[in-house]
Amino acid sequence: MSSNNKNATFPSEEILSRKWDECISNVIVKSGIGLSVGIVASALVFKKRSWPISVSTGLGLGYAISQCERNFNPTLVAKKPSEKK
């Protein structure tokens, strides 16, 4: 007997909980990556100015929030013209 997770049913609270967990982890990881890139760019390229740190952190945060919106509302994802029926 093998359990198949694709056919398993989960309570709606569990599905929502998993989506929130993924969203929060995306925000933390992508903002952290943006912060790291901004610090490196600020130190190496922009003579230790602070705006690259803010911009890159904001871009990471915006991308993470965008993915969260797509995760919670998949109808927001634009389909390619070839996928329409």
PDB file of N, CA, C and O in Angstrom:
ATOM      1  N   MET A   1       0.822  -1.175   0.000  1.00  0.00           N
ATOM      2  CA  MET A   1       0.000   0.000   0.000  1.00  0.00           C
ATOM      3  C   MET A   1       0.872   1.247   0.000  1.00  0.00           C
ATOM      4  O   MET A   1       1.578   1.516   0.971  1.00  0.00           O
ATOM      5  N   SER A   2       0.824   1.969  -1.036  1.00  0.00           N
ATOM      6  CA  SER A   2       1.575   3.214  -1.101  1.00  0.00           C
ATOM      7  C   SER A   2       0.591   4.372  -0.989  1.00  0.00           C
ATOM      8  O   SER A   2      -0.493   4.347  -1.570  1.00  0.00           O
ATOM      9  N   SER A   3       0.988   5.374  -0.239  1.00  0.00           N
ATOM     10  CA  SER A   3       0.115   6.540  -0.101  1.00  0.00           C
ATOM     11  C   SER A   3       0.489   7.551  -1.178  1.00  0.00           C
ATOM     12  O   SER A   3       1.659   7.878  -1.374  1.00  0.00           O
ATOM     13  N   ASN A   4      -0.512   8.022  -1.852  1.00  0.00           N
ATOM     14  CA  ASN A   4      -0.313   8.988  -2.928  1.00  0.00           C
ATOM     15  C   ASN A   4      -0.795  10.345  -2.430  1.00  0.00           C
ATOM     16  O   ASN A   4      -1.989  10.530  -2.195  1.00  0.00           O
ATOM     17  N   ASN A   5       0.121  11.291  -2.268  1.00  0.00           N
ATOM     18  CA  ASN A   5      -0.233  12.599  -1.735  1.00  0.00           C
ATOM     19  C   ASN A   5      -1.068  13.425  -2.699  1.00  0.00           C
ATOM     20  O   ASN A   5      -1.786  14.325  -2.264  1.00  0.00           O
ATOM     21  N   LYS A   6      -0.998  13.150  -3.979  1.00  0.00           N
ATOM     22  CA  LYS A   6      -1.770  13.916  -4.947  1.00  0.00           C
ATOM     23  C   LYS A   6      -3.259  13.643  -4.797  1.00  0.00           C
ATOM     24  O   LYS A   6      -4.071  14.544  -5.005  1.00  0.00           O
ATOM     25  N   ASN A   7      -3.630  12.429  -4.443  1.00  0.00           N
ATOM     26  CA  ASN A   7      -5.029  12.078  -4.310  1.00  0.00           C
ATOM     27  C   ASN A   7      -5.541  12.242  -2.888  1.00  0.00           C
ATOM     28  O   ASN A   7      -6.740  12.095  -2.648  1.00  0.00           O
ATOM     29  N   ALA A   8      -4.676  12.539  -1.957  1.00  0.00           N
ATOM     30  CA  ALA A   8      -5.092  12.695  -0.569  1.00  0.00           C
ATOM     31  C   ALA A   8      -5.837  14.015  -0.414  1.00  0.00           C
ATOM     32  O   ALA A   8      -5.511  15.008  -1.064  1.00  0.00           O
ATOM     33  N   THR A   9      -6.834  14.009   0.449  1.00  0.00           N
ATOM     34  CA  THR A   9      -7.575  15.235   0.714  1.00  0.00           C
ATOM     35  C   THR A   9      -7.107  15.809   2.035  1.00  0.00           C
ATOM     36  O   THR A   9      -6.894  15.082   3.005  1.00  0.00           O
ATOM     37  N   PHE A  10      -6.950  17.124   2.062  1.00  0.00           N
ATOM     38  CA  PHE A  10      -6.522  17.827   3.253  1.00  0.00           C
ATOM     39  C   PHE A  10      -7.622  18.795   3.656  1.00  0.00           C
ATOM     40  O   PHE A  10      -8.341  19.309   2.799  1.00  0.00           O
ATOM     41  N   PRO A  11      -7.759  19.045   4.935  1.00  0.00           N
ATOM     42  CA  PRO A  11      -8.716  20.069   5.353  1.00  0.00           C
ATOM     43  C   PRO A  11      -8.291  21.437   4.822  1.00  0.00           C
ATOM     44  O   PRO A  11      -7.108  21.687   4.588  1.00  0.00           O
ATOM     45  N   SER A  12      -9.259  22.302   4.640  1.00  0.00           N
ATOM     46  CA  SER A  12      -8.954  23.617   4.080  1.00  0.00           C
ATOM     47  C   SER A  12      -8.005  24.414   4.979  1.00  0.00           C
ATOM     48  O   SER A  12      -7.228  25.233   4.487  1.00  0.00           O
ATOM     49  N   GLU A  13      -8.064  24.180   6.281  1.00  0.00           N
ATOM     50  CA  GLU A  13      -7.155  24.886   7.184  1.00  0.00           C
ATOM     51  C   GLU A  13      -5.708  24.476   6.929  1.00  0.00           C
ATOM     52  O   GLU A  13      -4.796  25.299   7.010  1.00  0.00           O
ATOM     53  N   GLU A  14      -5.509  23.200   6.620  1.00  0.00           N
ATOM     54  CA  GLU A  14      -4.161  22.706   6.337  1.00  0.00           C
ATOM     55  C   GLU A  14      -3.630  23.305   5.031  1.00  0.00           C
ATOM     56  O   GLU A  14      -2.460  23.679   4.954  1.00  0.00           O
ATOM     57  N   ILE A  15      -4.466  23.396   4.028  1.00  0.00           N
ATOM     58  CA  ILE A  15      -4.056  23.978   2.739  1.00  0.00           C
ATOM     59  C   ILE A  15      -3.704  25.448   2.935  1.00  0.00           C
ATOM     60  O   ILE A  15      -2.677  25.918   2.444  1.00  0.00           O
ATOM     61  N   LEU A  16      -4.555  26.167   3.650  1.00  0.00           N
ATOM     62  CA  LEU A  16      -4.298  27.581   3.899  1.00  0.00           C
ATOM     63  C   LEU A  16      -3.034  27.775   4.720  1.00  0.00           C
ATOM     64  O   LEU A  16      -2.253  28.691   4.464  1.00  0.00           O
ATOM     65  N   SER A  17      -2.836  26.914   5.703  1.00  0.00           N
ATOM     66  CA  SER A  17      -1.636  26.977   6.538  1.00  0.00           C
ATOM     67  C   SER A  17      -0.372  26.759   5.710  1.00  0.00           C
ATOM     68  O   SER A  17       0.626  27.455   5.896  1.00  0.00           O
ATOM     69  N   ARG A  18      -0.420  25.800   4.805  1.00  0.00           N
ATOM     70  CA  ARG A  18       0.755  25.547   3.946  1.00  0.00           C
ATOM     71  C   ARG A  18       1.036  26.722   3.024  1.00  0.00           C
ATOM     72  O   ARG A  18       2.195  27.061   2.785  1.00  0.00           O
ATOM     73  N   LYS A  19      -0.016  27.346   2.503  1.00  0.00           N
ATOM     74  CA  LYS A  19       0.182  28.508   1.635  1.00  0.00           C
ATOM     75  C   LYS A  19       0.806  29.668   2.404  1.00  0.00           C
ATOM     76  O   LYS A  19       1.699  30.342   1.890  1.00  0.00           O
ATOM     77  N   TRP A  20       0.341  29.907   3.640  1.00  0.00           N
ATOM     78  CA  TRP A  20       0.911  30.972   4.451  1.00  0.00           C
ATOM     79  C   TRP A  20       2.358  30.674   4.818  1.00  0.00           C
ATOM     80  O   TRP A  20       3.205  31.566   4.801  1.00  0.00           O
ATOM     81  N   ASP A  21       2.638  29.421   5.147  1.00  0.00           N
ATOM     82  CA  ASP A  21       4.021  29.047   5.465  1.00  0.00           C
ATOM     83  C   ASP A  21       4.945  29.299   4.282  1.00  0.00           C
ATOM     84  O   ASP A  21       6.048  29.821   4.443  1.00  0.00           O
ATOM     85  N   GLU A  22       4.486  28.924   3.090  1.00  0.00           N
ATOM     86  CA  GLU A  22       5.294  29.147   1.886  1.00  0.00           C
ATOM     87  C   GLU A  22       5.466  30.637   1.621  1.00  0.00           C
ATOM     88  O   GLU A  22       6.542  31.085   1.225  1.00  0.00           O
ATOM     89  N   CYS A  23       4.412  31.394   1.839  1.00  0.00           N
ATOM     90  CA  CYS A  23       4.469  32.836   1.615  1.00  0.00           C
ATOM     91  C   CYS A  23       5.459  33.504   2.564  1.00  0.00           C
ATOM     92  O   CYS A  23       6.275  34.322   2.140  1.00  0.00           O
ATOM     93  N   ILE A  24       5.389  33.162   3.825  1.00  0.00           N
ATOM     94  CA  ILE A  24       6.289  33.762   4.815  1.00  0.00           C
ATOM     95  C   ILE A  24       7.736  33.379   4.541  1.00  0.00           C
ATOM     96  O   ILE A  24       8.635  34.213   4.654  1.00  0.00           O
ATOM     97  N   SER A  25       7.962  32.123   4.183  1.00  0.00           N
ATOM     98  CA  SER A  25       9.337  31.715   3.883  1.00  0.00           C
ATOM     99  C   SER A  25       9.849  32.403   2.620  1.00  0.00           C
ATOM    100  O   SER A  25      11.027  32.754   2.548  1.00  0.00           O
ATOM    101  N   ASN A  26       8.985  32.602   1.624  1.00  0.00           N
ATOM    102  CA  ASN A  26       9.394  33.334   0.418  1.00  0.00           C
ATOM    103  C   ASN A  26       9.777  34.767   0.753  1.00  0.00           C
ATOM    104  O   ASN A  26      10.776  35.277   0.246  1.00  0.00           O
ATOM    105  N   VAL A  27       8.993  35.418   1.599  1.00  0.00           N
ATOM    106  CA  VAL A  27       9.291  36.804   1.973  1.00  0.00           C
ATOM    107  C   VAL A  27      10.640  36.886   2.690  1.00  0.00           C
ATOM    108  O   VAL A  27      11.447  37.771   2.405  1.00  0.00           O
ATOM    109  N   ILE A  28      10.875  35.976   3.605  1.00  0.00           N
ATOM    110  CA  ILE A  28      12.137  36.002   4.363  1.00  0.00           C
ATOM    111  C   ILE A  28      13.329  35.734   3.447  1.00  0.00           C
ATOM    112  O   ILE A  28      14.332  36.446   3.499  1.00  0.00           O
ATOM    113  N   VAL A  29      13.213  34.705   2.611  1.00  0.00           N
ATOM    114  CA  VAL A  29      14.343  34.328   1.751  1.00  0.00           C
ATOM    115  C   VAL A  29      14.612  35.386   0.689  1.00  0.00           C
ATOM    116  O   VAL A  29      15.758  35.798   0.506  1.00  0.00           O
ATOM    117  N   LYS A  30      13.580  35.829  -0.009  1.00  0.00           N
ATOM    118  CA  LYS A  30      13.795  36.767  -1.107  1.00  0.00           C
ATOM    119  C   LYS A  30      14.208  38.155  -0.616  1.00  0.00           C
ATOM    120  O   LYS A  30      15.002  38.834  -1.266  1.00  0.00           O
ATOM    121  N   SER A  31      13.671  38.571   0.522  1.00  0.00           N
ATOM    122  CA  SER A  31      14.128  39.843   1.092  1.00  0.00           C
ATOM    123  C   SER A  31      15.573  39.733   1.569  1.00  0.00           C
ATOM    124  O   SER A  31      16.351  40.675   1.419  1.00  0.00           O
ATOM    125  N   GLY A  32      15.929  38.597   2.135  1.00  0.00           N
ATOM    126  CA  GLY A  32      17.308  38.381   2.567  1.00  0.00           C
ATOM    127  C   GLY A  32      18.287  38.362   1.407  1.00  0.00           C
ATOM    128  O   GLY A  32      19.386  38.910   1.496  1.00  0.00           O
ATOM    129  N   ILE A  33      17.880  37.728   0.326  1.00  0.00           N
ATOM    130  CA  ILE A  33      18.736  37.721  -0.867  1.00  0.00           C
ATOM    131  C   ILE A  33      18.884  39.133  -1.419  1.00  0.00           C
ATOM    132  O   ILE A  33      19.979  39.550  -1.797  1.00  0.00           O
ATOM    133  N   GLY A  34      17.769  39.868  -1.463  1.00  0.00           N
ATOM    134  CA  GLY A  34      17.832  41.255  -1.924  1.00  0.00           C
ATOM    135  C   GLY A  34      18.724  42.111  -1.043  1.00  0.00           C
ATOM    136  O   GLY A  34      19.498  42.933  -1.533  1.00  0.00           O
ATOM    137  N   LEU A  35      18.608  41.912   0.256  1.00  0.00           N
ATOM    138  CA  LEU A  35      19.458  42.644   1.196  1.00  0.00           C
ATOM    139  C   LEU A  35      20.926  42.316   0.967  1.00  0.00           C
ATOM    140  O   LEU A  35      21.772  43.210   0.956  1.00  0.00           O
ATOM    141  N   SER A  36      21.226  41.048   0.787  1.00  0.00           N
ATOM    142  CA  SER A  36      22.618  40.631   0.556  1.00  0.00           C
ATOM    143  C   SER A  36      23.175  41.226  -0.735  1.00  0.00           C
ATOM    144  O   SER A  36      24.297  41.732  -0.762  1.00  0.00           O
ATOM    145  N   VAL A  37      22.390  41.160  -1.789  1.00  0.00           N
ATOM    146  CA  VAL A  37      22.825  41.726  -3.074  1.00  0.00           C
ATOM    147  C   VAL A  37      23.035  43.233  -2.930  1.00  0.00           C
ATOM    148  O   VAL A  37      24.000  43.784  -3.461  1.00  0.00           O
ATOM    149  N   GLY A  38      22.128  43.896  -2.211  1.00  0.00           N
ATOM    150  CA  GLY A  38      22.262  45.337  -2.016  1.00  0.00           C
ATOM    151  C   GLY A  38      23.499  45.710  -1.229  1.00  0.00           C
ATOM    152  O   GLY A  38      24.167  46.693  -1.551  1.00  0.00           O
ATOM    153  N   ILE A  39      23.814  44.939  -0.202  1.00  0.00           N
ATOM    154  CA  ILE A  39      25.014  45.220   0.594  1.00  0.00           C
ATOM    155  C   ILE A  39      26.269  45.053  -0.246  1.00  0.00           C
ATOM    156  O   ILE A  39      27.173  45.887  -0.196  1.00  0.00           O
ATOM    157  N   VAL A  40      26.323  43.978  -1.015  1.00  0.00           N
ATOM    158  CA  VAL A  40      27.491  43.735  -1.872  1.00  0.00           C
ATOM    159  C   VAL A  40      27.605  44.825  -2.935  1.00  0.00           C
ATOM    160  O   VAL A  40      28.692  45.353  -3.170  1.00  0.00           O
ATOM    161  N   ALA A  41      26.482  45.165  -3.579  1.00  0.00           N
ATOM    162  CA  ALA A  41      26.514  46.208  -4.608  1.00  0.00           C
ATOM    163  C   ALA A  41      26.904  47.551  -4.013  1.00  0.00           C
ATOM    164  O   ALA A  41      27.651  48.314  -4.625  1.00  0.00           O
ATOM    165  N   SER A  42      26.400  47.839  -2.825  1.00  0.00           N
ATOM    166  CA  SER A  42      26.732  49.099  -2.172  1.00  0.00           C
ATOM    167  C   SER A  42      28.217  49.172  -1.834  1.00  0.00           C
ATOM    168  O   SER A  42      28.850  50.213  -2.006  1.00  0.00           O
ATOM    169  N   ALA A  43      28.757  48.080  -1.361  1.00  0.00           N
ATOM    170  CA  ALA A  43      30.168  48.078  -0.959  1.00  0.00           C
ATOM    171  C   ALA A  43      31.117  48.098  -2.155  1.00  0.00           C
ATOM    172  O   ALA A  43      32.153  48.762  -2.124  1.00  0.00           O
ATOM    173  N   LEU A  44      30.755  47.365  -3.209  1.00  0.00           N
ATOM    174  CA  LEU A  44      31.692  47.224  -4.331  1.00  0.00           C
ATOM    175  C   LEU A  44      31.505  48.255  -5.435  1.00  0.00           C
ATOM    176  O   LEU A  44      32.482  48.696  -6.040  1.00  0.00           O
ATOM    177  N   VAL A  45      30.277  48.639  -5.700  1.00  0.00           N
ATOM    178  CA  VAL A  45      30.022  49.452  -6.886  1.00  0.00           C
ATOM    179  C   VAL A  45      29.636  50.891  -6.554  1.00  0.00           C
ATOM    180  O   VAL A  45      30.085  51.821  -7.225  1.00  0.00           O
ATOM    181  N   PHE A  46      28.814  51.083  -5.536  1.00  0.00           N
ATOM    182  CA  PHE A  46      28.212  52.393  -5.320  1.00  0.00           C
ATOM    183  C   PHE A  46      28.816  53.183  -4.161  1.00  0.00           C
ATOM    184  O   PHE A  46      28.131  54.027  -3.583  1.00  0.00           O
ATOM    185  N   LYS A  47      30.056  52.941  -3.810  1.00  0.00           N
ATOM    186  CA  LYS A  47      30.806  53.719  -2.826  1.00  0.00           C
ATOM    187  C   LYS A  47      30.080  53.817  -1.478  1.00  0.00           C
ATOM    188  O   LYS A  47      30.002  54.891  -0.881  1.00  0.00           O
ATOM    189  N   LYS A  48      29.561  52.705  -1.020  1.00  0.00           N
ATOM    190  CA  LYS A  48      28.926  52.571   0.294  1.00  0.00           C
ATOM    191  C   LYS A  48      27.743  53.505   0.500  1.00  0.00           C
ATOM    192  O   LYS A  48      27.551  54.040   1.592  1.00  0.00           O
ATOM    193  N   ARG A  49      26.963  53.699  -0.529  1.00  0.00           N
ATOM    194  CA  ARG A  49      25.710  54.444  -0.388  1.00  0.00           C
ATOM    195  C   ARG A  49      24.613  53.483   0.038  1.00  0.00           C
ATOM    196  O   ARG A  49      24.738  52.274  -0.155  1.00  0.00           O
ATOM    197  N   SER A  50      23.549  54.005   0.610  1.00  0.00           N
ATOM    198  CA  SER A  50      22.525  53.125   1.184  1.00  0.00           C
ATOM    199  C   SER A  50      21.383  52.797   0.223  1.00  0.00           C
ATOM    200  O   SER A  50      20.654  51.835   0.465  1.00  0.00           O
ATOM    201  N   TRP A  51      21.199  53.551  -0.848  1.00  0.00           N
ATOM    202  CA  TRP A  51      20.047  53.311  -1.702  1.00  0.00           C
ATOM    203  C   TRP A  51      20.069  51.955  -2.407  1.00  0.00           C
ATOM    204  O   TRP A  51      18.985  51.414  -2.628  1.00  0.00           O
ATOM    205  N   PRO A  52      21.202  51.358  -2.781  1.00  0.00           N
ATOM    206  CA  PRO A  52      21.140  50.027  -3.396  1.00  0.00           C
ATOM    207  C   PRO A  52      20.589  48.954  -2.445  1.00  0.00           C
ATOM    208  O   PRO A  52      19.952  47.994  -2.880  1.00  0.00           O
ATOM    209  N   ILE A  53      20.839  49.129  -1.166  1.00  0.00           N
ATOM    210  CA  ILE A  53      20.330  48.171  -0.182  1.00  0.00           C
ATOM    211  C   ILE A  53      18.806  48.263  -0.123  1.00  0.00           C
ATOM    212  O   ILE A  53      18.119  47.242  -0.112  1.00  0.00           O
ATOM    213  N   SER A  54      18.286  49.474  -0.086  1.00  0.00           N
ATOM    214  CA  SER A  54      16.837  49.669  -0.027  1.00  0.00           C
ATOM    215  C   SER A  54      16.150  49.175  -1.295  1.00  0.00           C
ATOM    216  O   SER A  54      15.109  48.521  -1.233  1.00  0.00           O
ATOM    217  N   VAL A  55      16.730  49.489  -2.424  1.00  0.00           N
ATOM    218  CA  VAL A  55      16.118  49.106  -3.700  1.00  0.00           C
ATOM    219  C   VAL A  55      16.093  47.587  -3.872  1.00  0.00           C
ATOM    220  O   VAL A  55      15.061  47.019  -4.229  1.00  0.00           O
ATOM    221  N   SER A  56      17.194  46.949  -3.626  1.00  0.00           N
ATOM    222  CA  SER A  56      17.243  45.504  -3.839  1.00  0.00           C
ATOM    223  C   SER A  56      16.398  44.739  -2.813  1.00  0.00           C
ATOM    224  O   SER A  56      15.809  43.711  -3.146  1.00  0.00           O
ATOM    225  N   THR A  57      16.335  45.229  -1.576  1.00  0.00           N
ATOM    226  CA  THR A  57      15.457  44.604  -0.585  1.00  0.00           C
ATOM    227  C   THR A  57      14.003  44.784  -0.984  1.00  0.00           C
ATOM    228  O   THR A  57      13.204  43.857  -0.852  1.00  0.00           O
ATOM    229  N   GLY A  58      13.656  45.946  -1.460  1.00  0.00           N
ATOM    230  CA  GLY A  58      12.291  46.201  -1.928  1.00  0.00           C
ATOM    231  C   GLY A  58      11.912  45.342  -3.119  1.00  0.00           C
ATOM    232  O   GLY A  58      10.782  44.863  -3.214  1.00  0.00           O
ATOM    233  N   LEU A  59      12.858  45.147  -4.027  1.00  0.00           N
ATOM    234  CA  LEU A  59      12.580  44.284  -5.178  1.00  0.00           C
ATOM    235  C   LEU A  59      12.353  42.842  -4.739  1.00  0.00           C
ATOM    236  O   LEU A  59      11.443  42.179  -5.239  1.00  0.00           O
ATOM    237  N   GLY A  60      13.161  42.357  -3.819  1.00  0.00           N
ATOM    238  CA  GLY A  60      12.982  41.000  -3.307  1.00  0.00           C
ATOM    239  C   GLY A  60      11.652  40.844  -2.594  1.00  0.00           C
ATOM    240  O   GLY A  60      10.960  39.842  -2.777  1.00  0.00           O
ATOM    241  N   LEU A  61      11.290  41.828  -1.782  1.00  0.00           N
ATOM    242  CA  LEU A  61      10.026  41.801  -1.060  1.00  0.00           C
ATOM    243  C   LEU A  61       8.845  41.857  -2.032  1.00  0.00           C
ATOM    244  O   LEU A  61       7.862  41.135  -1.862  1.00  0.00           O
ATOM    245  N   GLY A  62       8.943  42.704  -3.035  1.00  0.00           N
ATOM    246  CA  GLY A  62       7.869  42.809  -4.028  1.00  0.00           C
ATOM    247  C   GLY A  62       7.680  41.531  -4.815  1.00  0.00           C
ATOM    248  O   GLY A  62       6.551  41.129  -5.094  1.00  0.00           O
ATOM    249  N   TYR A  63       8.771  40.893  -5.171  1.00  0.00           N
ATOM    250  CA  TYR A  63       8.671  39.634  -5.909  1.00  0.00           C
ATOM    251  C   TYR A  63       8.053  38.546  -5.039  1.00  0.00           C
ATOM    252  O   TYR A  63       7.264  37.736  -5.528  1.00  0.00           O
ATOM    253  N   ALA A  64       8.400  38.520  -3.766  1.00  0.00           N
ATOM    254  CA  ALA A  64       7.837  37.521  -2.846  1.00  0.00           C
ATOM    255  C   ALA A  64       6.337  37.747  -2.658  1.00  0.00           C
ATOM    256  O   ALA A  64       5.564  36.789  -2.657  1.00  0.00           O
ATOM    257  N   ILE A  65       5.926  38.990  -2.501  1.00  0.00           N
ATOM    258  CA  ILE A  65       4.507  39.286  -2.338  1.00  0.00           C
ATOM    259  C   ILE A  65       3.744  38.942  -3.606  1.00  0.00           C
ATOM    260  O   ILE A  65       2.614  38.458  -3.542  1.00  0.00           O
ATOM    261  N   SER A  66       4.349  39.187  -4.747  1.00  0.00           N
ATOM    262  CA  SER A  66       3.722  38.819  -6.018  1.00  0.00           C
ATOM    263  C   SER A  66       3.495  37.313  -6.111  1.00  0.00           C
ATOM    264  O   SER A  66       2.442  36.869  -6.570  1.00  0.00           O
ATOM    265  N   GLN A  67       4.471  36.534  -5.680  1.00  0.00           N
ATOM    266  CA  GLN A  67       4.300  35.077  -5.681  1.00  0.00           C
ATOM    267  C   GLN A  67       3.238  34.646  -4.688  1.00  0.00           C
ATOM    268  O   GLN A  67       2.507  33.689  -4.946  1.00  0.00           O
ATOM    269  N   CYS A  68       3.137  35.330  -3.563  1.00  0.00           N
ATOM    270  CA  CYS A  68       2.096  35.011  -2.586  1.00  0.00           C
ATOM    271  C   CYS A  68       0.708  35.262  -3.171  1.00  0.00           C
ATOM    272  O   CYS A  68      -0.207  34.459  -2.986  1.00  0.00           O
ATOM    273  N   GLU A  69       0.560  36.366  -3.868  1.00  0.00           N
ATOM    274  CA  GLU A  69      -0.730  36.658  -4.492  1.00  0.00           C
ATOM    275  C   GLU A  69      -1.101  35.588  -5.514  1.00  0.00           C
ATOM    276  O   GLU A  69      -2.257  35.173  -5.590  1.00  0.00           O
ATOM    277  N   ARG A  70      -0.135  35.147  -6.290  1.00  0.00           N
ATOM    278  CA  ARG A  70      -0.406  34.082  -7.261  1.00  0.00           C
ATOM    279  C   ARG A  70      -0.725  32.763  -6.582  1.00  0.00           C
ATOM    280  O   ARG A  70      -1.520  31.976  -7.095  1.00  0.00           O
ATOM    281  N   ASN A  71      -0.112  32.515  -5.435  1.00  0.00           N
ATOM    282  CA  ASN A  71      -0.354  31.284  -4.705  1.00  0.00           C
ATOM    283  C   ASN A  71      -1.769  31.258  -4.120  1.00  0.00           C
ATOM    284  O   ASN A  71      -2.431  30.220  -4.138  1.00  0.00           O
ATOM    285  N   PHE A  72      -2.228  32.395  -3.605  1.00  0.00           N
ATOM    286  CA  PHE A  72      -3.561  32.454  -3.015  1.00  0.00           C
ATOM    287  C   PHE A  72      -4.658  32.626  -4.058  1.00  0.00           C
ATOM    288  O   PHE A  72      -5.783  32.175  -3.841  1.00  0.00           O
ATOM    289  N   ASN A  73      -4.361  33.258  -5.168  1.00  0.00           N
ATOM    290  CA  ASN A  73      -5.359  33.474  -6.208  1.00  0.00           C
ATOM    291  C   ASN A  73      -4.771  33.097  -7.567  1.00  0.00           C
ATOM    292  O   ASN A  73      -4.258  33.965  -8.273  1.00  0.00           O
ATOM    293  N   PRO A  74      -4.835  31.823  -7.943  1.00  0.00           N
ATOM    294  CA  PRO A  74      -4.197  31.391  -9.189  1.00  0.00           C
ATOM    295  C   PRO A  74      -4.842  31.960 -10.449  1.00  0.00           C
ATOM    296  O   PRO A  74      -4.256  31.853 -11.527  1.00  0.00           O
ATOM    297  N   THR A  75      -6.021  32.559 -10.353  1.00  0.00           N
ATOM    298  CA  THR A  75      -6.639  33.146 -11.537  1.00  0.00           C
ATOM    299  C   THR A  75      -5.948  34.427 -11.960  1.00  0.00           C
ATOM    300  O   THR A  75      -6.199  34.926 -13.057  1.00  0.00           O
ATOM    301  N   LEU A  76      -5.072  34.979 -11.104  1.00  0.00           N
ATOM    302  CA  LEU A  76      -4.324  36.185 -11.461  1.00  0.00           C
ATOM    303  C   LEU A  76      -3.203  35.908 -12.455  1.00  0.00           C
ATOM    304  O   LEU A  76      -2.680  36.833 -13.077  1.00  0.00           O
ATOM    305  N   VAL A  77      -2.833  34.639 -12.607  1.00  0.00           N
ATOM    306  CA  VAL A  77      -1.736  34.279 -13.492  1.00  0.00           C
ATOM    307  C   VAL A  77      -2.215  34.390 -14.939  1.00  0.00           C
ATOM    308  O   VAL A  77      -3.193  33.753 -15.328  1.00  0.00           O
ATOM    309  N   ALA A  78      -1.526  35.192 -15.716  1.00  0.00           N
ATOM    310  CA  ALA A  78      -1.897  35.344 -17.112  1.00  0.00           C
ATOM    311  C   ALA A  78      -1.489  34.096 -17.895  1.00  0.00           C
ATOM    312  O   ALA A  78      -0.370  33.603 -17.756  1.00  0.00           O
ATOM    313  N   LYS A  79      -2.398  33.598 -18.709  1.00  0.00           N
ATOM    314  CA  LYS A  79      -2.097  32.430 -19.515  1.00  0.00           C
ATOM    315  C   LYS A  79      -1.514  32.851 -20.848  1.00  0.00           C
ATOM    316  O   LYS A  79      -1.808  33.931 -21.359  1.00  0.00           O
ATOM    317  N   LYS A  80      -0.687  31.985 -21.401  1.00  0.00           N
ATOM    318  CA  LYS A  80      -0.132  32.248 -22.715  1.00  0.00           C
ATOM    319  C   LYS A  80      -1.240  32.105 -23.752  1.00  0.00           C
ATOM    320  O   LYS A  80      -2.185  31.348 -23.534  1.00  0.00           O
ATOM    321  N   PRO A  81      -1.147  32.812 -24.870  1.00  0.00           N
ATOM    322  CA  PRO A  81      -2.204  32.722 -25.884  1.00  0.00           C
ATOM    323  C   PRO A  81      -2.397  31.292 -26.421  1.00  0.00           C
ATOM    324  O   PRO A  81      -3.500  30.928 -26.828  1.00  0.00           O
ATOM    325  N   SER A  82      -1.338  30.496 -26.423  1.00  0.00           N
ATOM    326  CA  SER A  82      -1.450  29.134 -26.934  1.00  0.00           C
ATOM    327  C   SER A  82      -2.213  28.214 -25.973  1.00  0.00           C
ATOM    328  O   SER A  82      -2.695  27.158 -26.382  1.00  0.00           O
ATOM    329  N   GLU A  83      -2.324  28.613 -24.685  1.00  0.00           N
ATOM    330  CA  GLU A  83      -3.002  27.780 -23.694  1.00  0.00           C
ATOM    331  C   GLU A  83      -4.505  28.001 -23.666  1.00  0.00           C
ATOM    332  O   GLU A  83      -5.240  27.188 -23.105  1.00  0.00           O
ATOM    333  N   LYS A  84      -4.975  29.100 -24.270  1.00  0.00           N
ATOM    334  CA  LYS A  84      -6.414  29.364 -24.258  1.00  0.00           C
ATOM    335  C   LYS A  84      -7.143  28.416 -25.169  1.00  0.00           C
ATOM    336  O   LYS A  84      -6.634  28.022 -26.219  1.00  0.00           O
ATOM    337  N   LYS A  85      -8.349  28.050 -24.757  1.00  0.00           N
ATOM    338  CA  LYS A  85      -9.158  27.152 -25.599  1.00  0.00           C
ATOM    339  C   LYS A  85     -10.347  27.870 -26.149  1.00  0.00           C
ATOM    340  O   LYS A  85     -11.143  27.278 -26.879  1.00  0.00           O
TER     341      LYS A  85
END
